[in-house]
Amino acid sequence: MAGAIGLIGGTGWPSTALYYERLNRLAEPGTVPVLIASLSFAPVLADAERGRFDLVTAAFVAAGQGLAAAGAGVIGLCAATAHLAFDAVAAAVPVPCLHIAEPFRHPAGLLPNGLLSKGAAVGVLGTAQTLEAGVFTGPLAAAGHRVVTPGAGLAAGLDRAIKTGISSGRPTPADIAAVQAALDDLVAGGADAVVLGCTELPLIRDRLRPAVPLIDAVAAHCQALLSWSRG
């Protein structure tokens, strides 16, 4: 064992709980040591919305340093949008940090029933910042895939849905409809599969009607973190 898995979470808490559950499900019949630094979502979101990513980054760096000092052997961020601070966190801690898109950096990505062939069209759902920063789109494109993202209006609706009802664990029918509309747009744009590129989206997966396979980024990230922690 290379040490506990350190998770920087709280943004929001439902996805942090999902990470904890998924890691331990993967470790069954045993359990896995996990350290969690849970940030307060409201001020982090407020800082991000007003463009103060310096403050957001500082919060994540401090959390990462605290986890490393407490004995974490590897660190993961439990929010895709938080990966805008990933490079700063990775540079500030003495232990490895695993990016949420690491499993997608290779031509063969993960699909429920096998491998995603090189050159496939892959859609991505996520917050506006996640899509604009290329958290998933960059690695997917570098791996040779054609990346499809929602149209501007649908992307804005998706962003609102994620940051309000979905991230709080209380999605409304309107929130689900916004995600479904963005998903349908990706399929209409030729997507062969779609990445759930927000860590809260797996929580509403059963309420979606996908016409193509959905790729769960949380599942892939958890598997990578567990594998690393076990050496």
Secondary structure, 3 states (H helix, E strand, C coil): CCCEEEEEECCCHHHHHHHHHHHHHHHCCCCCCEEEEECCHHHHHHHHHCCCHHHHHHHHHHHHHHHHHHCEEEEEECCCHHHHHHHHHHHHCCCCECCCCHHHCCCCEEECCEEECCCCEEEEECCHHHHHHCCCHHHHHHCCCEEECCCHHHHHHHHHHHHHHHHHCCCCHHHHHHHHHHHHHHHHCCCCEEEECCCCHHHHHHHCCCCCCEEEHHHHHHHHHHHHHCC
